[in-house]
Amino acid sequence: MDLLTSFSFKDAIDILIVSYVIYKLILLVRGTRAIQLTKGILVIVFTWAISIWFKLSTLQWMVNQAFTFGVLGVIIIFQPELRRALEQLGRGEII
């Protein structure tokens, strides 16, 4: 199927909205300690993708464990940034 023939106006709107949300998230964490944590999370996600691509079962298990137990840790670590983001959203500053 040709990509250009299946691309619709709805797809363009979807891409624009996702791009805007990602841009606002980057602005939100820029200049905070959250940016370093975000880099660490990206390394874990990249490692997970590599483990799936090359079918490395032990590495994949380790990364899955990090995801499982790390979600609560990320919520606790990002708590000040999450609070600030929710306050800004409530004031209409993010949108």
N, C-alpha and C positions, 0 to 999 in steps of 0.2 A: 504494500500500500504506500503510495506516495505521501510523504509528510505534508507537503504544501496543500494537497487536495483535501486532507483530513483536518487541517488546522482551521479552526473557526474563530469567530469573534469572541465567543465564550472562553475559548482557550487563552486568547490574548488578555482578556479581563482577568482571568485566573492568574496568569503570570504577573500581571501588573500588581494585583493585590498581594500576592506572596512576596514579590520584590519589595513592596512598600513596607510590609510587616518586618521582613528581615532587616531592611534599612533602619527602621525605628528601633529594633532590638539592638542593633550595633551601636546606634547613638545612645541607647540607654546604658549599656555596659561600658562604653568607652570612658576611660579615665578612672575606672574603679578597679578594685581587686578582682572583680568578676571576670575581667578579660583574661587573666592568667588561668583562672579555673576553666573558662571556656576553651582555652587552648588545650588544657589537659583532657577535657572531655572529647575534643576533636581527635586527639591522639588515640584515645581508647576506641572511638568509633572507627577510625582508620585501621587500627589493629584488628578489630572485629571483622571489618570488611575483608582484610587480607586473609584472616583465618578461614573465612567462608570460601573465598576465591580459591585458595590452595588446599582446602579441606584438611586443615590442621585441627584435629578434634580436641587435643589438650588445650591449645591456645584458645580455641573457641569456648571451651568450658570455663576457662579462667576469666575470659572477658564477660561471659554471661553471668558469672558470679559477681563480677565487679558491677555490672548493670543492676543486678538484683539487689545487692546491698548498698550500692552507691546512690540510688534514687533518694533515699531518706537523707543521706549525707549531703547530697546536692541541695535539697530543700532547706536543710539547716544552714548550710554554708551561704546560700544565696538569699537567706531570709531578709536581710536589710534591703537588698536590691529588689526582691519581690515586693516588699512592703512599699518601697518608693515607686515602683512601677504601678502598683494598684492605686496608690494615691494620685499619681499623675494621670492615670486612666480615668479616675473619678473626677478630676478637675478638667478633663478634656485636653490635657497637654500632649498626650501621645498621638492622638488622632489629629 
